[in-house]
Amino acid sequence: MKFENEHMVDTETPKGTLKKQDGFTLIEVLIALTIFAVGLLAIAALQTSAIRMNATGNRVTEFSTVGIDKFEELMSLPSNNALLAAGGPYTDTTDGYTVRWWVVQDAFAANTKRIRLEVTRNGKMLQIRSIRCQSL
């Protein structure tokens, strides 16, 4: 006589033997979570550093823009303009930036002036130096 479930195999383990289980142990999961958390902390520190460097780059760009704008304005003036007379410091304030410049008549080259321009704001400073030659 045949039973209805004759084709089924008994899956119970005999007493005293261990059955292999698929999956992860609690220790493996904890180690994986620890590694994942350390990785996330490193990425967070990297992101903070990137934001700080972007802000620094933005400030340097603003300083450069203000300084170069003033410098181009000075270069467009005629050589005999009062703002290009030897001496200084000459001062101008733009959007919270203080721009100062000094003009020195070059002793070695006729019709040549050396210009030093400083842009300052909140204790930070950018310096630009150039030589202006009068065309003949």
Beta strands, then each sheet from edge to edge (+ up, - down):
strand 1: 87-94
strand 2: 97-105
strand 3: 112-121
strand 4: 124-133
sheet 1: 1+ 2- 3+ 4-
end
